[in-house]
Amino acid sequence: MSQVSQDTKKKIYETFGRNEEMVEDDVNIIKTWMQTQPHLPEILDDTRIKNFLNLNKFSLEKTKQKIDMYYTIRTLVPDIFQKGKLKLENIQKVFDDWYVFYFPMLVNDVHRVYYMKAKRPNIVEPVSITAVLFALYEIRLHEDFMVDDIVVVDMGNHTFRDVQQMTPTYMSNCHAIYKKVYSLRLKKIVFLNCPSYISILVALLKNVLTPKLFERVEFDPDDAGIKKVLSKGLLPKEYGGEGLSLDNLNDIMYKKLGEYQTRFDQLDELRVDESLRPEKLNNDEILGYYGSFKKINID
């Protein structure tokens, strides 16, 4: 996996008023704070703390909140973080049905691009695919320099039934995880080959996302959108590019997930001890969807 260059890291740090020495100081502050939080199940290493700092633009308070939520959300959204969900045999089932990976090469030396496509119609099972997607974020916490994301979803094989699986509660849970843990550092979402009934998903996203974020979502009737995101050298062969095929990219991602089985097993057991938490959480406020969904009008 290609990494953000040192020059780009330096520029990003400078944007937030930081240099390498200051970043190390911030890491030590967060690590010391974690040691004073009896409800947290472990102390993160420097790489993961740096990623949380980066995702939160080096706000120490926001970083603390997101690290806390990294563990807490696993209890709040048990369906997605179900024990055993990321056993290799379960991941294999997802990869049999989906292309789901992030590209090993960065775009513009900074943006990480995710890609998803169902291999066949009528196979969408949202919880399993979402569990794998957040497993990819776990890998990046360990290995990447996280800045922001571009997400590409090819809807070519999605049926009306598949789109209906994206319920308001499911969409809100995904949004809560992405926002409360990974800070919604989203540059763009591109939906390719959208069917006429994409209006269902459009309505759901309008209810979940802020207007500012919704403006970053594109709905294309063809595959032109991915060609705007990726250069021809990175573009998969299936889209007329010179990059690796979707099967090759999927294989690379599957093998990488296999390397993290020990960590996924650890995460299955890591839970916050709420009896030791200094201040009680408001779960409804965290998930943010109780009573928040307006009536969804679908044309």
RAMOQUI-V966395 format. One record per pair of residues at least 4 apart in sequence whose ideal C-beta (glycine too) atoms are under 6 Angstrom apart, sorted by the first residue. I is the first residue (numbers start at 1). GAP is how many residues later the second one is. D is the distance in whole Angstrom. If there is no record, write none. Layout:
i=I gap=GAP d=D
i=I gap=GAP d=D
This chain:
i=1 gap=103 d=5
i=2 gap=103 d=5
i=2 gap=104 d=5
i=4 gap=4 d=5
i=4 gap=5 d=6
i=4 gap=106 d=6
i=4 gap=141 d=4
i=5 gap=104 d=6
i=8 gap=101 d=5
i=8 gap=102 d=6
i=13 gap=5 d=4
i=13 gap=6 d=6
i=16 gap=41 d=5
i=16 gap=42 d=4
i=18 gap=4 d=5
i=18 gap=5 d=5
i=18 gap=40 d=6
i=26 gap=27 d=6
i=27 gap=19 d=5
i=27 gap=22 d=5
i=30 gap=19 d=5
i=30 gap=33 d=6
i=33 gap=31 d=6
i=34 gap=6 d=6
i=34 gap=9 d=5
i=38 gap=238 d=4
i=39 gap=233 d=5
i=39 gap=234 d=5
i=39 gap=237 d=4
i=39 gap=238 d=4
i=41 gap=229 d=4
i=44 gap=4 d=4
i=44 gap=5 d=5
i=48 gap=93 d=5
i=51 gap=90 d=5
i=51 gap=95 d=5
i=52 gap=11 d=5
i=52 gap=14 d=6
i=52 gap=15 d=5
i=53 gap=5 d=5
i=53 gap=10 d=5
i=54 gap=92 d=6
i=55 gap=91 d=6
i=55 gap=128 d=4
i=55 gap=130 d=6
i=56 gap=6 d=4
i=56 gap=7 d=5
i=56 gap=10 d=6
i=56 gap=127 d=6
i=66 gap=115 d=6
i=68 gap=4 d=6
i=69 gap=4 d=5
i=69 gap=111 d=5
i=69 gap=112 d=5
i=70 gap=111 d=5
i=71 gap=201 d=5
i=72 gap=200 d=5
i=73 gap=4 d=6
i=73 gap=104 d=6
i=73 gap=108 d=6
i=74 gap=7 d=4
i=75 gap=196 d=6
i=76 gap=207 d=6
i=77 gap=96 d=5
i=79 gap=48 d=5
i=80 gap=47 d=6
i=80 gap=50 d=5
i=80 gap=51 d=5
i=83 gap=185 d=4
i=85 gap=5 d=6
i=85 gap=46 d=5
i=86 gap=49 d=5
i=86 gap=178 d=4
i=88 gap=170 d=6
i=88 gap=173 d=6
i=91 gap=166 d=5
i=94 gap=4 d=6
i=94 gap=34 d=5
i=94 gap=35 d=6
i=94 gap=38 d=5
i=95 gap=159 d=5
i=97 gap=22 d=6
i=97 gap=26 d=5
i=98 gap=20 d=6
i=98 gap=31 d=6
i=99 gap=18 d=5
i=99 gap=147 d=5
i=99 gap=151 d=5
i=100 gap=16 d=5
i=100 gap=32 d=6
i=101 gap=14 d=6
i=101 gap=148 d=5
i=101 gap=149 d=6
i=101 gap=152 d=4
i=102 gap=10 d=5
i=102 gap=12 d=5
i=102 gap=34 d=6
i=103 gap=10 d=5
i=105 gap=129 d=5
i=107 gap=4 d=4
i=107 gap=6 d=6
i=110 gap=37 d=5
i=111 gap=39 d=5
i=111 gap=76 d=6
i=112 gap=37 d=6
i=113 gap=37 d=5
i=114 gap=37 d=5
i=115 gap=37 d=5
i=116 gap=37 d=5
i=117 gap=37 d=4
i=118 gap=5 d=6
i=118 gap=39 d=4
i=120 gap=37 d=6
i=121 gap=36 d=5
i=121 gap=38 d=5
i=122 gap=37 d=5
i=122 gap=39 d=6
i=124 gap=38 d=4
i=124 gap=41 d=5
i=126 gap=4 d=6
i=126 gap=39 d=5
i=126 gap=44 d=5
i=130 gap=44 d=6
i=139 gap=4 d=6
i=139 gap=121 d=6
i=140 gap=4 d=4
i=140 gap=6 d=6
i=148 gap=37 d=4
i=148 gap=39 d=5
i=149 gap=37 d=6
i=150 gap=37 d=5
i=150 gap=38 d=5
i=150 gap=79 d=6
i=151 gap=38 d=5
i=152 gap=38 d=5
i=152 gap=74 d=5
i=153 gap=38 d=5
i=154 gap=38 d=4
i=154 gap=39 d=6
i=155 gap=36 d=6
i=155 gap=38 d=5
i=155 gap=39 d=5
i=156 gap=37 d=4
i=158 gap=4 d=4
i=158 gap=5 d=6
i=160 gap=37 d=5
i=163 gap=34 d=6
i=163 gap=37 d=5
i=163 gap=38 d=6
i=166 gap=5 d=6
i=166 gap=35 d=6
i=166 gap=38 d=6
i=168 gap=125 d=5
i=171 gap=33 d=5
i=171 gap=37 d=5
i=172 gap=117 d=4
i=175 gap=4 d=6
i=175 gap=33 d=5
i=176 gap=4 d=5
i=176 gap=111 d=5
i=176 gap=112 d=6
i=177 gap=4 d=6
i=178 gap=4 d=5
i=178 gap=6 d=6
i=179 gap=5 d=5
i=188 gap=28 d=5
i=189 gap=28 d=5
i=190 gap=28 d=5
i=190 gap=35 d=4
i=191 gap=28 d=5
i=192 gap=28 d=5
i=192 gap=31 d=5
i=192 gap=33 d=6
i=192 gap=34 d=6
i=194 gap=4 d=4
i=194 gap=25 d=5
i=194 gap=27 d=6
i=198 gap=4 d=6
i=198 gap=21 d=6
i=199 gap=99 d=5
i=199 gap=100 d=5
i=200 gap=98 d=5
i=203 gap=93 d=5
i=203 gap=95 d=5
i=205 gap=4 d=5
i=206 gap=8 d=6
i=207 gap=86 d=6
i=209 gap=4 d=4
i=209 gap=5 d=4
i=218 gap=7 d=6
i=220 gap=4 d=6
i=220 gap=5 d=4
i=223 gap=16 d=6
i=226 gap=4 d=6
i=226 gap=13 d=6
i=230 gap=4 d=4
i=230 gap=5 d=5
i=232 gap=9 d=5
i=232 gap=10 d=5
i=233 gap=9 d=5
i=234 gap=9 d=5
i=235 gap=4 d=5
i=235 gap=6 d=2
i=235 gap=8 d=5
i=236 gap=5 d=6
i=236 gap=7 d=5
i=236 gap=9 d=6
i=236 gap=10 d=5
i=237 gap=8 d=5
i=238 gap=8 d=6
i=244 gap=4 d=4
i=244 gap=5 d=5
i=260 gap=4 d=6
i=284 gap=6 d=5
